[in-house]
């Protein structure tokens, strides 16, 4: 009868150890830190959205995101506007116009 009781205790400790190890508890493991960049939309009045100026192409100084749409490449220049490139010939894209809002928020 004592061997059954001893076997039961050993079994209980083994099961308890397995349960604790499966929960991810590890005193030597440090939690990982993640960094991210949040994007916040900038809203403008609908009347200001219609005031878009276009100019001749110029060099990109502070490019942002790049978008592809059919044969066009749209490159956002931070706080300046959008550069449009004609990509109908991918080996030699042609710089198009630069579109800028007349009032940057």
Number of C-alpha atoms within 10 A of each C-alpha: 5 7 8 9 10 11 11 12 12 12 12 12 12 12 12 12 11 11 12 12 11 10 8 9 10 10 6 6 8 7 6 5 5 5 5 5 5 6 6 6 6 7 8 11 8 8 7 13 13 10 12 12 13 15 11 10 15 11 8 13 9 10 16 13 10 12 12 11 8 9 12 16 21 17 19 20 18 13 13 17 19 22 25 19 19 17 18 13 9 9 7 9 14 16 16 18 17 21 18 19 17 15 11 11 10
